[in-house]
Amino acid sequence: MQSKQKQRHNTMVTIYKLLCFLSLLFVSGYADESLNVPIGLTNFNGQWELVSENSGVSAMHAILLPKLNKVLMYDATVWRTSKIPLPPEKMPCRIANEETGELDCWCHSVLYDYETAKLTALKIEHDTWCSSGGLTVDGNLVGTGGNGKGANTVRYLSTCEKCDWREYPASLADPRWYSTQVTLPNGGFMVFGGRGALSYEYIPTEGQTNKNPTFFPLLQQTRDLLNAQTPFVIENNLYPFVHLSPGWQSLHFLEQPINLARP
């Protein structure tokens, strides 16, 4: 009896092995055949398509807002013009020059619906020329810095259909023009450098103000005088490359130096 059971067991094992072997042959043959066809081969080389003749503003900055499925575009306000006037619901106009009272009644930020090509006008008060920004875990935009009175500004744009910019012009301790904004693992942000800003700082809670930045020697080491006869400084550290490494350390690449900061 045991001998028959053992024989039956051996037979079943042999059948299972044969089935597995045949399956491997099938998979192997299929894989070999697929290797003869390059992955992603297509005769379509792509093409440009004009989807809108007027984006409203020049997209100095552009980012897709995932919750809205719309592209946020915004330009510097310093030019005081665009291709879309500020609509009545966004009035009053921005004061472009406090000394002369000159008004800027043009829109400098829009939401672009790429499915319908519809533009939604947004209002920016403080100059975003060469500012920085990033998305929160909720898909909202947090922007920092810019030119002139926009340099110390932190901006927020939530992802709702009728949301507009919320700006805090005194939130940052140092002016951040051409600075780099980095997203931290906890969802917060840090901002590094900028013209004349040899420091970094955390972006404070909305509506709060930073008192003091943290001096960062590497930013000072990557500035060169043009020559001994002029005080003109060549800033080789604008929009510094900043990468987050394990352990919350920020790895910086500026020219050739590599530095680890432990904020």
C-alpha positions as protocol buffer text, in pm:
chain_id: "A"
residue {
  index: 1
  type: MET
  ca { x: 0 y: 0 z: 0 }
}
residue {
  index: 2
  type: GLN
  ca { x: 278 y: 242 z: 94 }
}
residue {
  index: 3
  type: SER
  ca { x: 464 y: 143 z: -220 }
}
residue {
  index: 4
  type: LYS
  ca { x: 163 y: 237 z: -438 }
}
residue {
  index: 5
  type: GLN
  ca { x: 122 y: 570 z: -259 }
}
residue {
  index: 6
  type: LYS
  ca { x: 489 y: 646 z: -304 }
}
residue {
  index: 7
  type: GLN
  ca { x: 468 y: 556 z: -672 }
}
residue {
  index: 8
  type: ARG
  ca { x: 161 y: 778 z: -713 }
}
residue {
  index: 9
  type: HIS
  ca { x: 341 y: 1064 z: -535 }
}
residue {
  index: 10
  type: ASN
  ca { x: 643 y: 1030 z: -762 }
}
residue {
  index: 11
  type: THR
  ca { x: 418 y: 1031 z: -1067 }
}
residue {
  index: 12
  type: MET
  ca { x: 245 y: 1351 z: -957 }
}
residue {
  index: 13
  type: VAL
  ca { x: 581 y: 1517 z: -887 }
}
residue {
  index: 14
  type: THR
  ca { x: 698 y: 1424 z: -1236 }
}
residue {
  index: 15
  type: ILE
  ca { x: 380 y: 1569 z: -1391 }
}
residue {
  index: 16
  type: TYR
  ca { x: 419 y: 1894 z: -1195 }
}
residue {
  index: 17
  type: LYS
  ca { x: 783 y: 1924 z: -1302 }
}
residue {
  index: 18
  type: LEU
  ca { x: 685 y: 1865 z: -1665 }
}
residue {
  index: 19
  type: LEU
  ca { x: 413 y: 2129 z: -1649 }
}
residue {
  index: 20
  type: CYS
  ca { x: 652 y: 2381 z: -1493 }
}
residue {
  index: 21
  type: PHE
  ca { x: 913 y: 2302 z: -1758 }
}
residue {
  index: 22
  type: LEU
  ca { x: 664 y: 2348 z: -2041 }
}
residue {
  index: 23
  type: SER
  ca { x: 553 y: 2680 z: -1887 }
}
residue {
  index: 24
  type: LEU
  ca { x: 912 y: 2799 z: -1873 }
}
residue {
  index: 25
  type: LEU
  ca { x: 961 y: 2701 z: -2236 }
}
residue {
  index: 26
  type: PHE
  ca { x: 652 y: 2901 z: -2331 }
}
residue {
  index: 27
  type: VAL
  ca { x: 762 y: 3209 z: -2135 }
}
residue {
  index: 28
  type: SER
  ca { x: 1119 y: 3183 z: -2261 }
}
residue {
  index: 29
  type: GLY
  ca { x: 1005 y: 3152 z: -2621 }
}
residue {
  index: 30
  type: TYR
  ca { x: 772 y: 3450 z: -2583 }
}
residue {
  index: 31
  type: ALA
  ca { x: 1047 y: 3657 z: -2420 }
}
residue {
  index: 32
  type: ASP
  ca { x: 1297 y: 3572 z: -2695 }
}
residue {
  index: 33
  type: GLU
  ca { x: 1043 y: 3669 z: -2958 }
}
residue {
  index: 34
  type: SER
  ca { x: 966 y: 4004 z: -2790 }
}
residue {
  index: 35
  type: LEU
  ca { x: 1334 y: 4095 z: -2774 }
}
residue {
  index: 36
  type: ASN
  ca { x: 1336 y: 4110 z: -3153 }
}
residue {
  index: 37
  type: VAL
  ca { x: 1095 y: 4406 z: -3136 }
}
residue {
  index: 38
  type: PRO
  ca { x: 1244 y: 4725 z: -2981 }
}
residue {
  index: 39
  type: ILE
  ca { x: 1045 y: 4846 z: -2683 }
}
residue {
  index: 40
  type: GLY
  ca { x: 855 y: 5166 z: -2757 }
}
residue {
  index: 41
  type: LEU
  ca { x: 908 y: 5144 z: -3133 }
}
residue {
  index: 42
  type: THR
  ca { x: 677 y: 5382 z: -3316 }
}
residue {
  index: 43
  type: ASN
  ca { x: 666 y: 5562 z: -3646 }
}
residue {
  index: 44
  type: PHE
  ca { x: 511 y: 5868 z: -3478 }
}
residue {
  index: 45
  type: ASN
  ca { x: 775 y: 6127 z: -3395 }
}
residue {
  index: 46
  type: GLY
  ca { x: 537 y: 6362 z: -3216 }
}
residue {
  index: 47
  type: GLN
  ca { x: 425 y: 6707 z: -3322 }
}
residue {
  index: 48
  type: TRP
  ca { x: 357 y: 7051 z: -3183 }
}
residue {
  index: 49
  type: GLU
  ca { x: -3 y: 7164 z: -3165 }
}
residue {
  index: 50
  type: LEU
  ca { x: -123 y: 7519 z: -3105 }
}
residue {
  index: 51
  type: VAL
  ca { x: -394 y: 7493 z: -2839 }
}
residue {
  index: 52
  type: SER
  ca { x: -426 y: 7863 z: -2756 }
}
residue {
  index: 53
  type: GLU
  ca { x: -320 y: 8182 z: -2930 }
}
residue {
  index: 54
  type: ASN
  ca { x: -311 y: 8381 z: -2607 }
}
residue {
  index: 55
  type: SER
  ca { x: -181 y: 8248 z: -2275 }
}
residue {
  index: 56
  type: GLY
  ca { x: -256 y: 8581 z: -2114 }
}
residue {
  index: 57
  type: VAL
  ca { x: 83 y: 8612 z: -1944 }
}
residue {
  index: 58
  type: SER
  ca { x: 439 y: 8512 z: -2025 }
}
residue {
  index: 59
  type: ALA
  ca { x: 505 y: 8193 z: -1831 }
}
residue {
  index: 60
  type: MET
  ca { x: 820 y: 8285 z: -1643 }
}
residue {
  index: 61
  type: HIS
  ca { x: 698 y: 8018 z: -1400 }
}
residue {
  index: 62
  type: ALA
  ca { x: 458 y: 7735 z: -1484 }
}
residue {
  index: 63
  type: ILE
  ca { x: 344 y: 7431 z: -1288 }
}
residue {
  index: 64
  type: LEU
  ca { x: 63 y: 7178 z: -1320 }
}
residue {
  index: 65
  type: LEU
  ca { x: -174 y: 7186 z: -1024 }
}
residue {
  index: 66
  type: PRO
  ca { x: -275 y: 6818 z: -995 }
}
residue {
  index: 67
  type: LYS
  ca { x: -604 y: 6865 z: -809 }
}
residue {
  index: 68
  type: LEU
  ca { x: -734 y: 7118 z: -1060 }
}
residue {
  index: 69
  type: ASN
  ca { x: -577 y: 6969 z: -1372 }
}
residue {
  index: 70
  type: LYS
  ca { x: -485 y: 7322 z: -1467 }
}
residue {
  index: 71
  type: VAL
  ca { x: -152 y: 7488 z: -1536 }
}
residue {
  index: 72
  type: LEU
  ca { x: -60 y: 7781 z: -1316 }
}
residue {
  index: 73
  type: MET
  ca { x: 144 y: 8044 z: -1503 }
}
residue {
  index: 74
  type: TYR
  ca { x: 281 y: 8367 z: -1366 }
}
residue {
  index: 75
  type: ASP
  ca { x: 522 y: 8637 z: -1476 }
}
residue {
  index: 76
  type: ALA
  ca { x: 708 y: 8928 z: -1317 }
}
residue {
  index: 77
  type: THR
  ca { x: 495 y: 9227 z: -1227 }
}
residue {
  index: 78
  type: VAL
  ca { x: 776 y: 9473 z: -1294 }
}
residue {
  index: 79
  type: TRP
  ca { x: 685 y: 9495 z: -1666 }
}
residue {
  index: 80
  type: ARG
  ca { x: 338 y: 9632 z: -1573 }
}
residue {
  index: 81
  type: THR
  ca { x: 170 y: 9479 z: -1877 }
}
residue {
  index: 82
  type: SER
  ca { x: 39 y: 9150 z: -2013 }
}
residue {
  index: 83
  type: LYS
  ca { x: -212 y: 9020 z: -2268 }
}
residue {
  index: 84
  type: ILE
  ca { x: -504 y: 9004 z: -2027 }
}
residue {
  index: 85
  type: PRO
  ca { x: -643 y: 9301 z: -1831 }
}
residue {
  index: 86
  type: LEU
  ca { x: -733 y: 9263 z: -1467 }
}
residue {
  index: 87
  type: PRO
  ca { x: -1107 y: 9176 z: -1460 }
}
residue {
  index: 88
  type: PRO
  ca { x: -1351 y: 9387 z: -1251 }
}
residue {
  index: 89
  type: GLU
  ca { x: -1381 y: 9123 z: -978 }
}
residue {
  index: 90
  type: LYS
  ca { x: -1003 y: 9149 z: -918 }
}
residue {
  index: 91
  type: MET
  ca { x: -1000 y: 9526 z: -875 }
}
residue {
  index: 92
  type: PRO
  ca { x: -862 y: 9756 z: -744 }
}
residue {
  index: 93
  type: CYS
  ca { x: -554 y: 9786 z: -964 }
}
residue {
  index: 94
  type: ARG
  ca { x: -211 y: 9731 z: -818 }
}
residue {
  index: 95
  type: ILE
  ca { x: -7 y: 10042 z: -729 }
}
residue {
  index: 96
  type: ALA
  ca { x: 302 y: 10001 z: -945 }
}
residue {
  index: 97
  type: ASN
  ca { x: 480 y: 10316 z: -830 }
}
residue {
  index: 98
  type: GLU
  ca { x: 402 y: 10464 z: -490 }
}
residue {
  index: 99
  type: GLU
  ca { x: 584 y: 10790 z: -570 }
}
residue {
  index: 100
  type: THR
  ca { x: 393 y: 10866 z: -891 }
}
residue {
  index: 101
  type: GLY
  ca { x: 77 y: 10673 z: -810 }
}
residue {
  index: 102
  type: GLU
  ca { x: 104 y: 10479 z: -1137 }
}
residue {
  index: 103
  type: LEU
  ca { x: -141 y: 10189 z: -1149 }
}
residue {
  index: 104
  type: ASP
  ca { x: -94 y: 9846 z: -1298 }
}
residue {
  index: 105
  type: CYS
  ca { x: -432 y: 9711 z: -1415 }
}
residue {
  index: 106
  type: TRP
  ca { x: -294 y: 9406 z: -1595 }
}
residue {
  index: 107
  type: CYS
  ca { x: -308 y: 9045 z: -1488 }
}
residue {
  index: 108
  type: HIS
  ca { x: 25 y: 8872 z: -1419 }
}
residue {
  index: 109
  type: SER
  ca { x: -95 y: 8525 z: -1323 }
}
residue {
  index: 110
  type: VAL
  ca { x: -347 y: 8285 z: -1477 }
}
residue {
  index: 111
  type: LEU
  ca { x: -480 y: 7933 z: -1449 }
}
residue {
  index: 112
  type: TYR
  ca { x: -490 y: 7759 z: -1786 }
}
residue {
  index: 113
  type: ASP
  ca { x: -736 y: 7476 z: -1842 }
}
residue {
  index: 114
  type: TYR
  ca { x: -559 y: 7257 z: -2098 }
}
residue {
  index: 115
  type: GLU
  ca { x: -882 y: 7073 z: -2185 }
}
residue {
  index: 116
  type: THR
  ca { x: -1084 y: 7384 z: -2273 }
}
residue {
  index: 117
  type: ALA
  ca { x: -806 y: 7646 z: -2319 }
}
residue {
  index: 118
  type: LYS
  ca { x: -998 y: 7868 z: -2074 }
}
residue {
  index: 119
  type: LEU
  ca { x: -797 y: 8125 z: -1878 }
}
residue {
  index: 120
  type: THR
  ca { x: -878 y: 8225 z: -1521 }
}
residue {
  index: 121
  type: ALA
  ca { x: -724 y: 8553 z: -1410 }
}
residue {
  index: 122
  type: LEU
  ca { x: -541 y: 8570 z: -1077 }
}
residue {
  index: 123
  type: LYS
  ca { x: -403 y: 8874 z: -897 }
}
residue {
  index: 124
  type: ILE
  ca { x: -44 y: 8914 z: -776 }
}
residue {
  index: 125
  type: GLU
  ca { x: 61 y: 9223 z: -581 }
}
residue {
  index: 126
  type: HIS
  ca { x: 431 y: 9162 z: -514 }
}
residue {
  index: 127
  type: ASP
  ca { x: 685 y: 9094 z: -788 }
}
residue {
  index: 128
  type: THR
  ca { x: 753 y: 8724 z: -859 }
}
residue {
  index: 129
  type: TRP
  ca { x: 1046 y: 8784 z: -1096 }
}
residue {
  index: 130
  type: CYS
  ca { x: 1280 y: 8482 z: -1062 }
}
residue {
  index: 131
  type: SER
  ca { x: 1112 y: 8359 z: -746 }
}
residue {
  index: 132
  type: SER
  ca { x: 1090 y: 7999 z: -621 }
}
residue {
  index: 133
  type: GLY
  ca { x: 810 y: 7762 z: -536 }
}
residue {
  index: 134
  type: GLY
  ca { x: 686 y: 7412 z: -467 }
}
residue {
  index: 135
  type: LEU
  ca { x: 374 y: 7205 z: -403 }
}
residue {
  index: 136
  type: THR
  ca { x: 255 y: 7090 z: -62 }
}
residue {
  index: 137
  type: VAL
  ca { x: 140 y: 6732 z: -3 }
}
residue {
  index: 138
  type: ASP
  ca { x: -213 y: 6864 z: -60 }
}
residue {
  index: 139
  type: GLY
  ca { x: -123 y: 7000 z: -403 }
}
residue {
  index: 140
  type: ASN
  ca { x: -126 y: 7366 z: -301 }
}
residue {
  index: 141
  type: LEU
  ca { x: 148 y: 7602 z: -418 }
}
residue {
  index: 142
  type: VAL
  ca { x: 386 y: 7780 z: -182 }
}
residue {
  index: 143
  type: GLY
  ca { x: 605 y: 8042 z: -350 }
}
residue {
  index: 144
  type: THR
  ca { x: 891 y: 8246 z: -209 }
}
residue {
  index: 145
  type: GLY
  ca { x: 1088 y: 8555 z: -296 }
}
residue {
  index: 146
  type: GLY
  ca { x: 1113 y: 8761 z: -610 }
}
residue {
  index: 147
  type: ASN
  ca { x: 1229 y: 9108 z: -701 }
}
residue {
  index: 148
  type: GLY
  ca { x: 1200 y: 9434 z: -510 }
}
residue {
  index: 149
  type: LYS
  ca { x: 918 y: 9425 z: -256 }
}
residue {
  index: 150
  type: GLY
  ca { x: 850 y: 9067 z: -357 }
}
residue {
  index: 151
  type: ALA
  ca { x: 1190 y: 8948 z: -232 }
}
residue {
  index: 152
  type: ASN
  ca { x: 1079 y: 8876 z: 126 }
}
residue {
  index: 153
  type: THR
  ca { x: 735 y: 8753 z: 28 }
}
residue {
  index: 154
  type: VAL
  ca { x: 581 y: 8411 z: 84 }
}
residue {
  index: 155
  type: ARG
  ca { x: 279 y: 8336 z: -137 }
}
residue {
  index: 156
  type: TYR
  ca { x: 11 y: 8070 z: -117 }
}
residue {
  index: 157
  type: LEU
  ca { x: -233 y: 7946 z: -378 }
}
residue {
  index: 158
  type: SER
  ca { x: -482 y: 7677 z: -277 }
}
residue {
  index: 159
  type: THR
  ca { x: -636 y: 7442 z: -529 }
}
residue {
  index: 160
  type: CYS
  ca { x: -998 y: 7551 z: -543 }
}
residue {
  index: 161
  type: GLU
  ca { x: -1187 y: 7697 z: -838 }
}
residue {
  index: 162
  type: LYS
  ca { x: -1221 y: 8048 z: -692 }
}
residue {
  index: 163
  type: CYS
  ca { x: -895 y: 8063 z: -494 }
}
residue {
  index: 164
  type: ASP
  ca { x: -647 y: 8344 z: -550 }
}
residue {
  index: 165
  type: TRP
  ca { x: -301 y: 8432 z: -424 }
}
residue {
  index: 166
  type: ARG
  ca { x: -246 y: 8508 z: -55 }
}
residue {
  index: 167
  type: GLU
  ca { x: 73 y: 8709 z: -4 }
}
residue {
  index: 168
  type: TYR
  ca { x: 281 y: 8793 z: 304 }
}
residue {
  index: 169
  type: PRO
  ca { x: 549 y: 9047 z: 200 }
}
residue {
  index: 170
  type: ALA
  ca { x: 751 y: 9035 z: 525 }
}
residue {
  index: 171
  type: SER
  ca { x: 760 y: 8660 z: 598 }
}
residue {
  index: 172
  type: LEU
  ca { x: 1124 y: 8594 z: 503 }
}
residue {
  index: 173
  type: ALA
  ca { x: 1420 y: 8725 z: 701 }
}
residue {
  index: 174
  type: ASP
  ca { x: 1645 y: 8768 z: 394 }
}
residue {
  index: 175
  type: PRO
  ca { x: 1548 y: 8883 z: 44 }
}
residue {
  index: 176
  type: ARG
  ca { x: 1519 y: 8579 z: -185 }
}
residue {
  index: 177
  type: TRP
  ca { x: 1575 y: 8672 z: -550 }
}
residue {
  index: 178
  type: TYR
  ca { x: 1709 y: 8375 z: -755 }
}
residue {
  index: 179
  type: SER
  ca { x: 1689 y: 8148 z: -451 }
}
residue {
  index: 180
  type: THR
  ca { x: 1617 y: 7773 z: -433 }
}
residue {
  index: 181
  type: GLN
  ca { x: 1322 y: 7625 z: -245 }
}
residue {
  index: 182
  type: VAL
  ca { x: 1350 y: 7267 z: -116 }
}
residue {
  index: 183
  type: THR
  ca { x: 1071 y: 7035 z: 2 }
}
residue {
  index: 184
  type: LEU
  ca { x: 1144 y: 6852 z: 329 }
}
residue {
  index: 185
  type: PRO
  ca { x: 1024 y: 6501 z: 422 }
}
residue {
  index: 186
  type: ASN
  ca { x: 777 y: 6642 z: 675 }
}
residue {
  index: 187
  type: GLY
  ca { x: 609 y: 6851 z: 406 }
}
residue {
  index: 188
  type: GLY
  ca { x: 775 y: 7179 z: 507 }
}
residue {
  index: 189
  type: PHE
  ca { x: 1007 y: 7393 z: 296 }
}
residue {
  index: 190
  type: MET
  ca { x: 1348 y: 7558 z: 320 }
}
residue {
  index: 191
  type: VAL
  ca { x: 1483 y: 7832 z: 97 }
}
residue {
  index: 192
  type: PHE
  ca { x: 1852 y: 7877 z: 14 }
}
residue {
  index: 193
  type: GLY
  ca { x: 2048 y: 8173 z: -116 }
}
residue {
  index: 194
  type: GLY
  ca { x: 1939 y: 8446 z: -353 }
}
residue {
  index: 195
  type: ARG
  ca { x: 2106 y: 8767 z: -466 }
}
residue {
  index: 196
  type: GLY
  ca { x: 2305 y: 8898 z: -172 }
}
residue {
  index: 197
  type: ALA
  ca { x: 2152 y: 8638 z: 62 }
}
residue {
  index: 198
  type: LEU
  ca { x: 2428 y: 8418 z: 205 }
}
residue {
  index: 199
  type: SER
  ca { x: 2189 y: 8215 z: 417 }
}
residue {
  index: 200
  type: TYR
  ca { x: 1902 y: 7973 z: 438 }
}
residue {
  index: 201
  type: GLU
  ca { x: 1581 y: 7964 z: 639 }
}
residue {
  index: 202
  type: TYR
  ca { x: 1270 y: 7757 z: 694 }
}
residue {
  index: 203
  type: ILE
  ca { x: 953 y: 7890 z: 537 }
}
residue {
  index: 204
  type: PRO
  ca { x: 741 y: 7990 z: 837 }
}
residue {
  index: 205
  type: THR
  ca { x: 380 y: 7899 z: 904 }
}
residue {
  index: 206
  type: GLU
  ca { x: 142 y: 8105 z: 692 }
}
residue {
  index: 207
  type: GLY
  ca { x: 119 y: 8459 z: 823 }
}
residue {
  index: 208
  type: GLN
  ca { x: 425 y: 8429 z: 1047 }
}
residue {
  index: 209
  type: THR
  ca { x: 758 y: 8613 z: 1006 }
}
residue {
  index: 210
  type: ASN
  ca { x: 1113 y: 8485 z: 1031 }
}
residue {
  index: 211
  type: LYS
  ca { x: 1337 y: 8699 z: 1252 }
}
residue {
  index: 212
  type: ASN
  ca { x: 1683 y: 8575 z: 1156 }
}
residue {
  index: 213
  type: PRO
  ca { x: 1821 y: 8357 z: 876 }
}
residue {
  index: 214
  type: THR
  ca { x: 2104 y: 8105 z: 919 }
}
residue {
  index: 215
  type: PHE
  ca { x: 2437 y: 8212 z: 766 }
}
residue {
  index: 216
  type: PHE
  ca { x: 2574 y: 7961 z: 515 }
}
residue {
  index: 217
  type: PRO
  ca { x: 2950 y: 8007 z: 445 }
}
residue {
  index: 218
  type: LEU
  ca { x: 2946 y: 7811 z: 119 }
}
residue {
  index: 219
  type: LEU
  ca { x: 2732 y: 8079 z: -43 }
}
residue {
  index: 220
  type: GLN
  ca { x: 2992 y: 8339 z: 49 }
}
residue {
  index: 221
  type: GLN
  ca { x: 3271 y: 8124 z: -91 }
}
residue {
  index: 222
  type: THR
  ca { x: 3103 y: 8105 z: -430 }
}
residue {
  index: 223
  type: ARG
  ca { x: 3105 y: 8480 z: -497 }
}
residue {
  index: 224
  type: ASP
  ca { x: 3387 y: 8638 z: -697 }
}
residue {
  index: 225
  type: LEU
  ca { x: 3493 y: 8999 z: -743 }
}
residue {
  index: 226
  type: LEU
  ca { x: 3508 y: 9099 z: -1109 }
}
residue {
  index: 227
  type: ASN
  ca { x: 3845 y: 9267 z: -1050 }
}
residue {
  index: 228
  type: ALA
  ca { x: 4028 y: 9465 z: -785 }
}
residue {
  index: 229
  type: GLN
  ca { x: 3918 y: 9801 z: -933 }
}
residue {
  index: 230
  type: THR
  ca { x: 3542 y: 9743 z: -907 }
}
residue {
  index: 231
  type: PRO
  ca { x: 3315 y: 9621 z: -628 }
}
residue {
  index: 232
  type: PHE
  ca { x: 3101 y: 9428 z: -880 }
}
residue {
  index: 233
  type: VAL
  ca { x: 3044 y: 9075 z: -754 }
}
residue {
  index: 234
  type: ILE
  ca { x: 3000 y: 8773 z: -979 }
}
residue {
  index: 235
  type: GLU
  ca { x: 2744 y: 8558 z: -802 }
}
residue {
  index: 236
  type: ASN
  ca { x: 2813 y: 8199 z: -901 }
}
residue {
  index: 237
  type: ASN
  ca { x: 2549 y: 8073 z: -662 }
}
residue {
  index: 238
  type: LEU
  ca { x: 2216 y: 8200 z: -796 }
}
residue {
  index: 239
  type: TYR
  ca { x: 1946 y: 7934 z: -797 }
}
residue {
  index: 240
  type: PRO
  ca { x: 2190 y: 7697 z: -618 }
}
residue {
  index: 241
  type: PHE
  ca { x: 2150 y: 7326 z: -685 }
}
residue {
  index: 242
  type: VAL
  ca { x: 2018 y: 7177 z: -361 }
}
residue {
  index: 243
  type: HIS
  ca { x: 1935 y: 6809 z: -317 }
}
residue {
  index: 244
  type: LEU
  ca { x: 1791 y: 6640 z: -11 }
}
residue {
  index: 245
  type: SER
  ca { x: 1999 y: 6345 z: 107 }
}
residue {
  index: 246
  type: PRO
  ca { x: 1908 y: 6079 z: 368 }
}
residue {
  index: 247
  type: GLY
  ca { x: 1891 y: 6194 z: 728 }
}
residue {
  index: 248
  type: TRP
  ca { x: 1747 y: 6538 z: 646 }
}
residue {
  index: 249
  type: GLN
  ca { x: 2083 y: 6661 z: 524 }
}
residue {
  index: 250
  type: SER
  ca { x: 2084 y: 6904 z: 234 }
}
residue {
  index: 251
  type: LEU
  ca { x: 2352 y: 6836 z: -26 }
}
residue {
  index: 252
  type: HIS
  ca { x: 2467 y: 7141 z: -219 }
}
residue {
  index: 253
  type: PHE
  ca { x: 2645 y: 7158 z: -554 }
}
residue {
  index: 254
  type: LEU
  ca { x: 2779 y: 7507 z: -622 }
}
residue {
  index: 255
  type: GLU
  ca { x: 3053 y: 7525 z: -884 }
}
residue {
  index: 256
  type: GLN
  ca { x: 3282 y: 7251 z: -751 }
}
residue {
  index: 257
  type: PRO
  ca { x: 3235 y: 7258 z: -373 }
}
residue {
  index: 258
  type: ILE
  ca { x: 3006 y: 6999 z: -218 }
}
residue {
  index: 259
  type: ASN
  ca { x: 2873 y: 7069 z: 125 }
}
residue {
  index: 260
  type: LEU
  ca { x: 2642 y: 6892 z: 370 }
}
residue {
  index: 261
  type: ALA
  ca { x: 2426 y: 7118 z: 584 }
}
residue {
  index: 262
  type: ARG
  ca { x: 2242 y: 6974 z: 881 }
}
residue {
  index: 263
  type: PRO
  ca { x: 1955 y: 7216 z: 941 }
}
